[in-house]
Amino acid sequence: MPIIFQAIIATIMVVRGLHKQLPYFFSYTVFVVLTTLALLAILPYKQTYFWCYTIQSLISWALGFAVIYEIYATLLKQYAALQKMGEYLFWFLGLILVAIGLWAEFSASNPAAGVASNPVLSPEQARVLQTLFTLERSVRIVECGLLVALFVFASFFGLSWKNYLFGIALGFAVFLSIQLAAVALRAYFGAGLTSVFNWLQQITYNLGVLVWTFYVIRRGHVADLQILPKTELAAWNDALQDLLHR
């Protein structure tokens, strides 16, 4: 189901020109559709599937992070100083996540018992999978934090629930929050919750895709972003602009 709906989302974005306004979200959508179809095709080849799934996960997490950055950048495009500071912040957080992943890879000499006890996985694969769990927790925590901040300060950004940017953020929030909890539970309880973990991932991602589909079809009011409130956000931007020029 999500593959069909995401293909619809990509098609509508091209027809309406939204792929030019939100290139990261469009790339994320197309990437997930194509790679999921490819993974289904190589499913019988377990070793190849494992490594392709690993690569697909890493790239999709990076693109998801980029989509959240894109939402902020679009909302702050009229505030150059704040947008520039946001770029530095996202790069900084990205480097921290990479460092966490590398540290987990080299320090996890003994994978979690639930992962290591899986007879299908080799010791190397078990170690990689445990690293993925560690990195995913870090990525989800940062992404959820950024989305919570976005919703809390929605009025400052002039972001209405009718706007398609709100819908994209809401879709991510739906499945990221639940997946963060699911990843934490799986890391704590081990492979015993594998089936529950897989079902939660599928159900919550499907819900997120449905939210995206609804908002992209109705599109919302793009004009909402053209009239941003002249509140503290403009004052912060002016203050930061003065600080940067000193």
N, C-alpha and C positions, 0 to 999 in steps of 0.2 A: 504493500500500500504506500509506504513513504516514497518509494522509487517513482511510482506513477504520479503522485502529487508533486514531488519535487521536479519532475520533468515538466509538469504543467506550469509550475512556478517559473522555471527557466524560460519556457516559451512565452509566457505572458510578459516577463521582464523584457525580453527582446522586442516583442511587438510594441510595447509601450515605451521603450527606451529607458527603462529603469536599470538595465544592466550597465549603462553609462554613469548613472548616478550612484549606484552601489556595486562597483566592480568586484569587491571582495565577497559580498554575499552571493553574487551571481557565480563567482568562481567556486565558492564553497558548495553551492547547490549542484552545479555541473559535475564537480569533482566527486561528490558523494554518489551521484547517480552512476557515473561511469565506473568508478572503482568498485561499487557494490555489485554491479553486473559482472565485472571481471572476477571478483572474488567468488561469486556463485559459479562461474565457469570453471574455476580451478579448484573447487571444493574437494573433489576426490583426491587431489594431490596434496596430502596433509602437510608435508614439509614446505612445499612452495607456498601453500595457503598461509601457513603460520607467519612466514617472513613477509609476505605481501600484506597480510593483515596488520602486522606490526608497523610497517612503513605507512600504510594507509591511515592508521590511527594517529601517528605522529603528525602527518601532514594535515589531517582534518582538524586536530587540536590547534595547530598553528593558524589555520584558516579561520577557525571559530574565534580565536583570540583577535585576529585581524578584523573580523566582522564587528566585534564590539568596539574596537578602535575606530572603525569606519563610522559607526553610529555617533560616537562622541565627536569625531572630526567634522561630520556633516552638521551637527548641532552647533559646533563652535566655529564654523567657517567664517562668521562675521566678526569673530573675536580672535585676531591673529596671534596675540601674545599668549592667550590661554591655549589656543590650538598648538602653538609651538611647545609650550610646557607639557601639554598632554603627550606629544610625540616623544619627548625625552623620557617621560614617565613610563610609557609603554615599552620603549626600548630597554629601559632599566629593569622592568618587571620580566621582560622576555629573557634577558641575560640571567636573571636570578633563577628562572625556571630551568634553563639549560644547565646551569651549575648544579641545581638540585638533582636533575636527572643523571648527570655525569657522576656526581658523588654517590648516588644510589647504586649506579652500575658497578662502580669499583669497590664499594664498601659492602655490598650485599653478597658476601661469600657463601652465606647459608640462607637460601630463599625461604620464604614462609612455608611452614610444614604442609599446609593445604596445597600449595602450588608444587612443591618439591615431590610430594607423594603421588602426583598424577602420573600414572604409568605411560601415558601417551607422550609425555614431554621428555626430552633429553635434559640433562643437567644445565646445558647452555640455554635451552629454550625456557626452562623454569626460571633461570636467573633473569633473562630478558623480560619475561612476563611479570616477574615481581617488580622489576624496574619500571615497567609500564604502569603498574598499579600505583607505585609511589609518585611517578611523574603526573599521572592523571589526577590524583588527589590535589597536587599542588596547582595544576592548571585550573581545575574546577573551583578551588577556593578563590583564586584570583579573579576568575571570570564571574563567579557569583557575587563577589564583593563589588566589582565594577558595575554589575547590573543593579544591585541593591542601591548603590549610590546614584545610578541613573534614575531609578524610580523615585527615590527620596527627593531628588532635586529636579524632578520633571518640570515643575512650574517655573524654575529658574531658566530652564532651557526652552521654555515655550512648547513643551512636548505634550500634545493632547493624545488621549487614548484613541482618537479617531485617526491619527496619523499612522502611516504604514511603518515608520521607523519604530514607533511604540510597539506595533505588532511583531516586528522582527525581534526586538529586545524581549518581549513577553514570551515568544516561542522558545528562545534560548533559555530564559529563566525557568520555564516549565520543566524542561528535561535536564538542565544542568543541576538544579537544586536536588532533584530526586536522584540523579546519577551520582552526585557527590556523596549522598547518604549511602547509596548502594555500594559504591567503591569502598567506603570506609567500613561498612559491615562485612564485605567480602574479605578485606584485608585482616579484619579482626577474627572472623570465624573460619576463614580458610575456604577450601573448595567445596565444603558441604552446602554452601549457598549458591553454587554455580547456576543451577536452574532458576532460582529466584532472581539472581543478579541479571541473567539474560532476559528474563521476562520483563523485569523492571526497565531495563534499557530499551527494549522494543516498545513497550507501552508508552513510556514517557516521551520517547523520540517521536512516535506517531502523533501524540498530542501536540507536540511542538510544531511538527510539519503541518498539521491541520490549522493551527493558529496562523502560520505563515501564509498558507494557501488562502485563508479567509481574507487576510489583510492585503495581500498582493492582488487578489481578484477585485476587491472593492477599492483598493489603492489608497484610500484616505484622502486627506486634503494636503497636497504638496505645498499649497500656498501658506499653510500654517507656519512653515519654517521661514517664510520671508518676513514675518512680522514678529520678531522676538521681543520679549519684554525688556524695557530699559530699566532694569533693577540693579541689584548688587553685582550681577554678572558683568555688566558694562563697566561698573566702577572698578571691579577687580581687574578687568582687562586693562583699563587705563593705568591703574597703579602698577601692574606688572610691566606694562609697556615703558613707563617712566623708569622703573628699576633696571630694566634691560638696557636702556640707553644711557645709563649713568657711567 
